[in-house]
Amino acid sequence: MSRTLPTWSFFALAAVATVAITWLTLVISSQPGLSAFTLVPLAAAACIALLLVPTDSLLAIALIVYLFIPRTVLSLNDLLSTVTPSLAVVLVWAVRTVTSRDRSRVTAVGGGTQSLVALSGLWLVVSVVTHRAQESMIAWSLDFCILLLLLMVVPSSPEARSNLEKAFLWSSVIMVVLCAIEFAAGSNILLDPLYRALGLPEVQHWSVYRATGTLGHPLYAGLFFSMAFGLAFGKRFQVGDNRYLWFAAANILGVLLTVSRNSLGAIAVAVAVVLIPSIFSRSTALRSGSKILIAAAVAVAAFAVTQAPVFQDRLTSDEAQGSTNARDYIFGVALQAAADHSWLGAGPSTSIVAAAPFNPRGAIMESAYLQTLTSLGVPGLILLCLLIAGGAIRAIRTRSYGPLGLLAAYAFSIGFFNILESSRPSLLLGGLALMLTWQSATPGAPSMLPTSDRHRRPRPAALIT
């Protein structure tokens, strides 16, 4: 029977999957000529294993597998870079949910959600077909449809969403510990030897060391930390338990370790987006004065992070200024490339190629929105913004401040690096954020805290002392 599982269950299941899939990936990567058909029995065995765990745990497992199986290792194999372990878990979850006989426990998906997802999928199909259906376009569109659009339209249960939120928060704590060890050592002692053995390039080229965790790049790690912060901060407003602030504090530390400026900005945006609607709501678990004090405490903590020597070195470095200038420069490049294709896009995942004639400096298009404008045109950009804005509005209406903070951090952060096309597996983060908001239900969703605490009488709102 599906239920909300203890935290240890996720990590026990994910640990076994991580070890097995990482080993399998290394074997496959060392044999470039290995036939894809060799993977069929192995994939079948993995699917059978996924059929044995509760359905409501699968989304949490998909997130954990994404986080702790290095995406850079998966990228060594063309098949595994498209059909990632997380994508397989999402597919199994979708099939099991849709074919389940018990439909009373899932949250109904509204017609507006279905229509918007259908329009997005249709525009992808039109874009692929009109640009001669290149292999890279099809692969990216497949990942986008499954890891983002599918998650929005398959109805989820409150238990599945609660398990997913739990996985976000506890995984962020583990990731912070890994990043702290990495930062103190000045190298990724767990994964750098593996990267070197596989011939993967070194990513550290900054004036200060920036932790990457298992995600291969500080921007990806910073994005995850800012999203987990937004979830924890919002849940504090939603259910009124101060322990969520410890998760929020841990993720501020995580952002410090990645030395990511846009992730710090994402934290500020998440605070504002959660705080403003909650101030005008009478049904939140906090008085207005408490809300202001908590927000002020977070603002002080974020400011303290910017004063850390490592952040000051990064902020004042020539390299940081060069990155800022490059982002300004690429804006004009994206507009020229979009205009060159009549504002209808050059085809899914083609922003680099489309921008090349207008980009003599070879600058990276460090904005998911500019990538979308170039690849999918104005219609694609509008649809992406509607997906995000609609999810935020739904979360505000249902007073689901945790998912709202999660989505706000994601929406801001992806505006400052090229996540949508540079890492197809990372589409999962956007899909999960949109699912949690578009399918947010009534206020007072299940807590992610230990079961023994869920049955206590809610605490009265209290000031932080």
Secondary structure, DSSP 8 states (H G I E B T S, - for coil): ------HHHHHHHHHHHHHHHHHHHHHHHT-TT--GGGHHHHHHHHHHHHHTS-GGGHHHHHHHHHHHS-HHHHTTSHHHHHS-HHHHHHHHHHHHHHT-S--TTS----HHHHHHHHHHHHHHHHHHHHTTT-HHHHHHHHHHIIIIIHHHHS---HHHHHHHHHHHHHHHHHHHHHHHHHHHHTS-TTTHHHHHHTT------SSS----TTSSSHHHHHHHHHHHHHHHHHHHHHH--THHHHHHHHHHHHHHHHT-HHHHHHHHHHHHHHHHHHHT-SSSSS-HHHHHHHHHHHHHHHHHHHHSHHHHHHHTSHHHHHHHHHHHHHHHHHHHHHHHTTTS-S-TT-HHHHHGGG-TT------HHHHHHHHHHHHHHHHHHHHHHHHHHHHHHTT-HHHHHHHHHHHHHGGGS-HHHH-GGGHHHHHHHHHHHHT--SSS---SS-HHHHTS---------
